Every structure is written in structure tokens, then in C-alpha cells.
Amino acid sequence: MKIECFPETDSFYIERADRPSDTRKIEEGVILDVDEHGRAVGFDIDHASKHLDLKKLNLSRLPFDVSKLQHQGPNKITLANAG
């Protein structure tokens, strides 16, 4: 899973799977990307600052133990699963 914030366009994207997709408008500014079987592969939120508090990301109850935080430059961290 990949989560990206694009301040230049005030958009936020959550990618569940990297495969071809089609888009479906859920509501104004919220787009769902689906694969050929109708399964969600991504969520795009336009004007994210109006819909989300982007100052903090709280991750809890993850289904795995996080063993590493890999800093990969300004504002980019990768969480790696040990198992």
C-alpha cells in the first residue's frame, strides 16, 4: 500500500494495488479507482485539506509489527514489515 500527498495540487492518494484501473466518482472531489473486477485499487481525494487533517497521520492496530522506519528524504518514510 502506498499513501501520497501532493501539496501542489492539494490532493491525497491511497494506492492499494498497482494495476490498471478505471475511475468512479464517489462524491465531489473523491474518486475511487477500480480494477477490471470492480475491486478498489486506489482512492484519490482532491482538495484534501478540506476533507482531511493532513498535519498528522496516526497508524494504529496494524496487522504486523513494524521493525524499521526508513527515511527516504524530506517528508518520505517507508514502513517495513520484519516478517
QUIDASUL-V647656 format. One line per field, one symbol per residue. burial: + if it has 16 or more other ideal C-beta (glycine too) atoms within 10 Angstrom, else -. A space follows every 50 residues. Layout:
burial = ???
This chain:
burial = ----+----++++-+-----+---------+++-------++++++-+-- ---------------------------------
